[in-house]
Amino acid sequence: MGEIESIDRIAFELGPITIYWYGIIIGSGLLLGWILAARESKKVGMEKELLSDL
């Protein structure tokens, strides 16, 4: 059987700043959640600022 290569935890580095894959995934989830919540808030007539304040 061949060796299984593991995926590198580091997505990329910007000088001294290291960006990890889990940070990208968590940030993407937060952004997607906020976008979906903004869409739903428009449907129910909630004010735009209220969502940002929450």
SVG drawing of the C-alpha trace seen along z (x, -y; Angstrom):
<svg xmlns="http://www.w3.org/2000/svg" viewBox="-42 -50 50 52">
<polyline fill="none" stroke="black" stroke-width="0.4" points="0.0,0.0 1.2,-3.5 1.7,-6.3 -1.2,-8.6 -0.1,-12.2 -1.6,-14.6 -3.0,-18.0 -0.9,-20.9 -2.7,-22.9 -1.3,-26.2 -3.2,-27.7 -0.7,-30.5 1.6,-32.9 1.7,-36.7 5.1,-37.6 4.9,-36.9 1.1,-36.1 0.1,-32.5 -3.4,-31.7 -4.7,-28.2 -7.3,-26.3 -9.6,-26.1 -9.6,-29.8 -10.7,-30.2 -13.4,-27.6 -14.7,-29.3 -14.6,-32.7 -16.4,-31.5 -19.1,-29.9 -19.6,-33.2 -19.8,-35.2 -22.3,-32.8 -24.4,-32.8 -24.5,-36.6 -25.5,-36.7 -28.3,-34.2 -29.5,-36.0 -29.5,-39.3 -31.7,-37.7 -34.2,-36.4 -34.3,-39.7 -35.4,-41.4 -38.2,-38.9 -39.6,-39.4 -39.2,-43.2 -36.5,-43.6 -34.3,-46.7 -30.8,-46.3 -29.0,-47.8 -30.7,-45.5 -29.0,-42.4 -25.6,-44.1 -26.2,-45.1 -27.0,-41.6"/>
</svg>
